[in-house]
Amino acid sequence: MNPSALLACLWLTGSALGAPAPNPDAPLDLRTLSPQERKRFEDARMTLQMMTYRFDDGDGAILSPRTHAPISLSRGRQLLDILGQGKVYGAIERMNAVLQGQDPGKPLSPQNYQKLDELERAAGSHFPPDLAKLLSASGAGPSKPLLDAFWTRYLGQRALSDQAMAQTAADAVEAPAGRSAASVRAAYFDAAEQRLGDKMRQDVAADLSQYETGRKLLAHFRNGKGVLELPAMLELRDDARYGAFYDSGAKDLVLNETYIVNAVVAAAPASQQAALRLQLSTPQAVADYLGKDDRAMNQFVQDNDIAIIHELTHAWQDRRDRVDTAMNRGMLPGADVIPDEWEAYRKQNELIGEQLARDPAGALRRLQAVAPNYLAGYERFVTDFRGWQDGITREYLATWPESAATLPQLQDLQKMREEAARQDGLFAQVKAYFGWGADAANARQTESDDDTARFEKQRYPAIRVQGLLALAQAYGEDEPDSAYRYASAAASAAESGGASTQALLAPAQRAYAAALSGAMTWLRRFRGDAQRRVDLVAEIEEDQDAMRSPLPKGFAGAKALAFCDLADDLKGKASQIQDPKAAYYARQHADQIAAKDRTPLADIDAELRPDVARCREDLAGPFASLYDGR
């Protein structure tokens, strides 16, 4: 994720309001605030740290980026107000975009109401009460009053921004690509932070250099003399959802202190973990510890290299394209651009694929323990590329409606800004400014379309087969049904992938044969989780039928036992249901499951025949008739 794009409106809002005057109030102490106000500061932690403020958690202070001294409570509240107004600024822009599709003569549609309500909640407590009241009161009447009120408010805030842009447009348009007018501060707060940052960069480079995916990405950060110039790296306590994130305004990559502490504590003996976590309760204590213990930082980087390569991809996008620069200068609306996320997730999945291929079982255990969500994403990636990509789009638009956008949505917001500039009479002064941003977005759209099509056609087929094979090997004996599923998909993908997967066809077929053998062994020996066994039986039948191949030896007995065990499980659950009608339907369902396998006992191999016979005998009452004569 690239949170710096979300600051674009804050820079303009701040410049329009003017810098708050120094205040002689006493220093802010978060420990003395009410829980509600303390939470507001904690919620703003990430954004304030992106603006180079630092939280001294030991003393409850927030330190100024200019003086390094604690700021006053008055100054802290002013900052929260500026940030809050910036969120409102972005929310009102997005709300007007929603209302562009609303017929003013008709009531507000339920879908549009839901979107507006989500954006209002995302804006927080600073959202204008008059607009909130209008929205909550929108009923069966025409929506024109609501549309007019929101557009009028939008024109007012855009007029301030357009005036600020008109004053600086010439300089901004002439600025080179890849540099941000918002980036006017040093990356590091002090020398100690820089020393730790240099150590982080060394460890990240060493870890990623082990992999081809990492080496290719690192090559983009080498200057003309071959010297590696990674972005500055910071260790900061931030939103627990992110192990790392890239800040395009400051050109730095933040590694979350919470994750670092977790890695350090997990590596310590169990008897020392509680005391160590207490010891590492402040950023300074964490920095001191990491400065003395190389293993702690190494472990963190190893545990989080997937998140790090994702964020370094955003850093490369920032250096390569002009979209982030345009956002940071107000030439484009601030947004988390979804095609950028596609590329970053794709890069992290390529790294996961390498790690699984190198050490299938070990990499799988690490992913299951440290990043199960990344593993799930990788499994979707190698199973269905388009579905995986569409899933990212849906997730971002649903989870971050106030910030995520596709490039067409970004361009629609840009057109709305241009219309506002025409109405406030400043379009002529800012036309070139908007044009620079529109060109950046159009170029990114073309690049994204071409890159996605090229990847899907040229590289993905082989990456998919290799990934499926690695997963089949990784699951192996621990989950034979999963291993079979991935080996089957690998064989199918290798066969349909054309020239790019021809060399993988024979290995995939061998892997399928081995996985089928392992699955049959598991089906015949494992008596637990009958539903899981029935699902695997169905998959094997379907695959063998599609290949016009005979069912494997001993399949009939394994199938009969799986269905009988499942019917027995369902019968047991039905007997515990108190409601007579519900119990009847539950027994009927068990009856139907039992009826799905009618294999005569004589056709079942001698090894499993006794088990199947005993299971069928246990199915008394309405089930017994199913097995008459068998």
N, C-alpha and C positions, 0 to 999 in steps of 0.2 A: 504494500500500500504506500502511496506517496502523499502524506498528510500536508506537505507544504503547499500544495495546490489549494488547500482549504483556507490558507492564510491570505490568499490574493485579495479578498474583499476586506480583510482586516487592515492591510496596509493602506488601502484607499480610505477606509473609514477613519483610521487614525490620522491620516494627513488632513482629512476634511475637518475633523474635530479640533486638530491642533494638539501638540504635546501637552499633557497635564503639567501644571506648574508645580514646582517643588513644594512639599508640604512639611511643616515642622512637627507633625504629630509624632507620638512615640512609635518605636519600631514595631512592626507587625509580629505577633507571636501566635502562630496557628494553634498552639496548645490552649490558649485562653479563649478562643472563639467558641461560639455555639456549634453543636454538631452540624447544623444545616449550613452555616457559613463556612466552616472548615471543609465540608464536602465540596462546596463551590470552588474553593481554591484547589482541592485535590483533582476535581474534574478538569480544571484548567491547567494542570501541571504540564502536560505534554506541550500545549501551545505556548505557555510561558517559557518553558525550557527551549523551545525552538526560537524564541526571541532572546535567548541567552540569559534569562533569569535562572537562578539556581536555588533549589530548596535545601536549606540546612535543617534536616529532619531532627537533628539532635537538639537544636535550640528553637525549633519551630519558626525559623526565619525564612524569608525569601530575599536573596541577595541581588543587588543591582548589577547589571552587566557593565555599568560605567564605573561605579565606585567600589564594587565588591562588598559594600556595606549593606546591612539590612534595610529594606524599604519600609516606609511607614504604613500603618493600617490604611490611612487615607489614600496613599498611592496604590496600595494593593486593590482597594475597592474601585479606584478609577480604572485600573487595568481590567478588572473583571467586567466593568461596565463597557469598556471599549470592545473587549472580546465578545461580550453578549450582544452588543449592537452589530458587530460584524456577523455573528450567526444569524441575527434577524435580517440583515442585509441579504445574505445568501438565501435565506428561507423565502423572503418576499419575492426575490427574483425567480426562484423555482416555482413558487405558487402562481405567479403570473404566467409562467410557461404552461402549467397545468390548465389554467383558465383560458388559454388561447383556443383550446378545443371545445370550450363550453358555449352552447347557444344562449345568448343573453336573454332571449325571450322565454326560455324554459327554466324550470327549477334546476338547481345544482344536482348533477347526477350523483348517485351513491358512490360510484367509482372515484369521481373527482373529489367528493367530500372526504373520502378515506385518504386520498393522497394529500389533500390540504391539511387534514388533521395530523397526519404523520409528520409533515413538515413543520407545523406549528409546535408540536411536542419536541421536535429536534431543536427548534430555536430556543427553547427554554423560557425562563421567567421574564426575559426582556421583550418578549413578543408584545406588540402594541395592543393594549386592552380593547381599543375601539374595533380593531380588525378581528380580534378574537371573538368579540361580542357579535359582530356581523356574521361571522362564520357559524357560530353556534346557533344563531337565530335563523339561518337560511332554511327555508321550508318549502312550501308548495308554490310560492310565487316566483316570478321571473328573477333570474340571477343577475340582471344588469346592475343593480345597485352594488352588489358585492364586487363584480368585475370592475366597475368604475372606481370604487374605493381602493382596491388593491393596485390598480394601474396608476392612480393618482399618487399613492405612496411610493410606488416604484419610480415614477418620474421624478419625484422630489429627491430620492436618494441617488438616482442616476445623474441628476443635474450637478450635484456636488462632485461626483466622480468625474464627470465629463469636463468640468471646470479644471479639476486637478490634472487631468490628462492633457487638456489643451495647453497648459503651461509647460508641460514636459514632453509633448509628443515628438517634437523634432529630435531631441536627444535620444529618445527611446527608439525611434524608427531607425536611427543610424547605428544603434548599438549592435555589436557582433552577436551572432547566434551562439547560444550556449552559456551566456553570462546573464546574470539576473540583477536588475536594478535594485531589487529588494535585498540583495546579498551585500550589505555594507558593513558587516561585522566580522570580526575574527571568529574562526570556528571554535576555538577553545577558550574556556573561561579563565584558565590560569595555566602556569607551567606544569603543575602536577597533572592536570587533566590532559595536557599535551603528551607528557611522558607515557601515560597509560594508553592514550590513543595510538601512539607510535607502536607500542607493544601489541595492541590489538591488530593493527594493520599487518604487522609481521606474521602473527599467528594465522590471520585470515588468508594471507597470501600463501603461506606454507601449506595450509589445509587444502585450499582449492587447487593448488598446483599438482596435487596427487591425481587429479582427474582431467580427462580431455575437455570436458565441458567447462571446468574451472579455468583451465589454461587458455582456452579460446576467449573466454570473457575477460580474463586478466590482460590479455594482449591488447584489448581496446584501451586500457588505461596506461599503456606505455607511451612515453613521449618520443620525439624524434631520435633521441639518443638511446632508446630502449629502457629508460629508467621507469620503474613502476610508480605511477602517481594515483594511488587510490584516494578516494575521498577521506577527509578527516573522520575519525571514529570516536564516538563518545560512549561512555558508560553512564547511563542515567536511569533512574527509577521512573518507569512510565506505565502506561496502560497495559495491564496484564495480558491483553489479547495478542500483543505483538512481541515476539522475541527480538525483532529488529525492525527499523523502518528508515527510509531515506528521506531527507529533508532537502528538497530542491532549492529552497530559498537560501539556505546556509551552505549547501553543497556538502553536507556531512551525513554519515550513517550512524544511527543511534542503536546501540546494543542495550537491551533492557537489563538493568541491574537486578531485577527480580529473578530473571532466568539465570543470571550469573551466580547469584547467591544459591539458588536451588541446585545448580551443578556442583558448586563447592561443597555444600552441605551433604549432598547425596554421595559424594566421593569419600567423605569422612567416615570413620568407624561409628557405628550406631550409638555407642555410649557417649560420643562427643558431639553429636549432631545438634542437640538442643542448645548446648552452650555456644557452639559455633554460630548458629543462626542468631542468637542474642548478640554475640560479638559483632556480627556484620549487620547491625541495625541502622547504620548511617552510611551515606555515600562515601565519606572520607575513610571509614573503616574498611569498606569494600575495596577502595582504591589502594589503600595501604597493604591489604592482604594480597591483592593480585600482584602488586609490585614486588612482593617477596616470594610468591609461589607460582612458578611458571605453569605447573600442572593444572592449576585451577582455570586459568584462562584457556589453556589448550583444550581442556575438557569441555568448557562452555562452547568454544568455537566448533569442536567436533560434534557436539550435540545439536548445534544450531546452524550448521553450515548450509542447510537447505533454506532456512529463512534468510540467511545472509546472502546467498547467491541470488535469491529473489530480489532483495533490495539493491544489490549491486547491479542487477539488470536495470532497475529504475535509474540508477546513477548513470549507467551507460546511455539510456534513452535520453536523459537530460543533456548529456554532452553531445549526443548525436543529432537530436532534433531541436526544434524551437518552441515546442508547445509549452513546456514548463516555464520557459523564459517569458513567453507571451502571457501566461496566466499570472506570473508574479508581478508583471507590469500593468495588469489590468487590460491588456489587449485582447484577452479571452476570459470568459468566466472561469472561476476556479472550479476544478473538478478532478475527481479520480477517474482517469480515462480508462474505460474498460479494455480496449485493445492493448493498452500497456500492461494490464493485468494478465491478459492471455499470454503475452510474450514472457512475462516474469514467471508465471506458473509453469509455462512450457519449459523454461530453462531449469527450474527447480526439479521438474520431473525427469529431465535428461540426467541430472545429477543423481537422482534416486535410482534411475535405471543402471547407471554405472556402478553404484554402490551395491545394488542387488546382484549384478552380474559378477562382481569381484568376490563377494562373500554372501551368497544368498541367505543362508540361515541367520548369520550374524547381523546382516543389515535389516532383515525382517524383524528380529528381536528388538533391535535398537529403535526402529520406527514404531513398533507396537508400544514400546515403553515411553519413548520421548515425544513422538509426533504421530499419533494414530490418525489424526485428520489428514496429514500429508500422505500417509499410506492409502487411505480411502480415496483421496484425490488422484493418486497415481494409478490405482486400480481402475478408476473411471477413465483416465486418460488413455490407457492402453487398450481399453475395451471399446470405447466409442468416442472418437475425437470430437466430432461435431456436438454430440450430446454433452461431453465434458465442457466444451467451450461455451455452449448455451447455458449450462449450469452455472458457470462463473458469472455470466451476464445476469441471470435471474437472481443469484445470491446477492450480488453487489447492489443491484437496483432495489431489491427488497430490504436489505440490511442497512444501506446508507443512502436513502432517497434524497437526503440533503446534499450529497457530495458526489455520488457516482454518476457517470454519464457515458453513453456511447458517443462516438464522434458526431453522428448526425444530430443527436440531442444537444451536443455542445454547439454545433453550428446553428441550431434553432435558437438557443439562448443568445448567441452572438447577433443574430438578425433582430431579436427583440431589443437588444442594447442599441443597435443602429437606429431602429425606429424611435426609441426613446430620445436618442441624440437629435434626430430630426425634429421631434416635437419640442425639445428644449432649446432649439436653435443653434446647437453647437456641432452639428454633424460635419460641417465644412472643416472645422479646426481639428477634429479627431478622425476624419475619414482615413487618413494614411495610417493612423494608429490601429484602427480596427482592421484595415486591409492587411497589415503585417500579421495580425493574429489570425485572420481568416486564411491567409496563405499558409501559415504554419499548420493549422488544423487540416486544410485540404491536402497538404503534402503528407501529413501523418496518416490520413485516411488511405491515400494511394499506396503508401509504403506498407501499411498494415494489411490491406487487401492482397497486395502482391506477395508479401512475406508469408501470410497464412496459406495462400494457394500453393506457393512453392514448397513450403514445409510439408503440407498434407500430401502433395503429389510425389515429391522426391525423397523426403527423409522419413516421414512418418511410417510408411509400410514396414520398413526394416526395424525401426525403433519399436514399433508395436509388437512385432513377432519376438524380438529379443527381450522385451519387457515381460511378455506373457510367459516365455520360457523361463526367465529368471524367477518369476513368481511361482511357477509350477515347481521348480527345484527348491525354492525357499520353503514352501509349505510342506513339501515332501511327505514324510511319514507322520508328521504331527497332525496334518489336516489333509488326508488323502482325497477327500471329496473336492476341496479347493484346488489341490494340485491337479486333479483330473480336469476340473473345469478350465483352468488356465492352459493346460497342455492341449486340450481339445480346441480351444480358441486359437492357440498358436498354430496348430496344424492347419486349421481352416484359413487363418490369415496368411500363412505362408503359401498356401495353394492358390489363393486369389490375389496375391500381391504383385504378380507379374515378375518382370525381370529383377526388380529391386529386392525381392525376397527369394529368388530361385535358389541361392546358395544356402538358405535357411530351411528349405523344404525337408531335406533328409533328416537334419537334426530334430526338426519339429515332429516329424513322423516317429522317430525313435523315442522322443520324449512322450509322445502320446501313447505309444505302446507300453512304455514303462509305467506311465501314470494309470493306464487302464488296469494293468496287472496289480498295481498297488491298491487301486480302488476296489478291485474284486477281493483281494485279500482282506481288506478292511470290512467290506460288506459281509463277508462270510464269518468273520471272527468277532465283530463288534455287535453287541446286542443293545446298546444304549441309543438314545435319540432316534427313535424310529422314523420320525418325520424327515429328518436329515437323510436317512438311508433311503427312504422312499423317493425323495427328490433326486438323489444320485442315480437310483435305478431308472427313473424316467429319463434323465439326461443321457445315460448310456444307451438306452433303447432308441432314443431319438437320433443320437449320433451314428449308431451302427446302421440304423435304417437309412439315414441320409447317405452313408458311404456304401450302402448295399453290401454290408459285411455281416457275417453271422455273429450272433451274440456269443460272448466268451463262455468257455466251459465253466459249468457250475453256476451260471447266471440264474437259472430257473429257481434253484434252491434259495439263493440270496434274495431274489425278488419275493418269493413266497414268504420267507421269514420276515422280511421288512414290512410287508403289508399286514401280515398277521400280528406282528408286534404292535404296529400302529393302531390296528383295530382294538387290540387288547387294552392299550393305553387309553383310547377314547372311551371304551366301555367302562373302565375304572373311573374316569372323570364323570361320565354320565350317572354312575351310581351315587355320586356325592351331591348331585343337583336336587334341591328340595322341591322346586316348582315342577309339578307333574308334566305340564306341557313342554317346558324347556327340556326336561329329562327325556321325554319321548323323542324329541327332535335330535337330541344328542346321541341317543341309542341308534336312531335311524341313520345318522351320519356315520357312526361306527360300522353299522351294517353295510353301508355303501362302500366304505373303505375295504372291508373284508371281501366284498364281492368283486373287487377289482383284480384279484388274483385267483384264478380257478385252476391252477396247475394241479393235475392229479398227483398224488403222492408217489405213484410209480414212476413219474417222469422226473422226480427230484433225486439228486445224487445221494448215495448211501450215507455220506458224512452228515448232511444236514437233514435227511429225511426224519430221523427221530425228533429233532428239535421242532420241525414244522408240525409233525403229528401232535406233539405235546401242546404246542401253542394252539392248534386248532381245537383240541379237546377242551382247553381252558375256556374257549369262547362258547359258553353255554347259552341256553335260552334261544333268543331269536337268531343267534349266529350259527347254531348247530346245523340248521337246515342247509346252510351254504356249503357244507363239506360232506353232505351225504354221498356215499359211494366213492369218496376220495381219501 
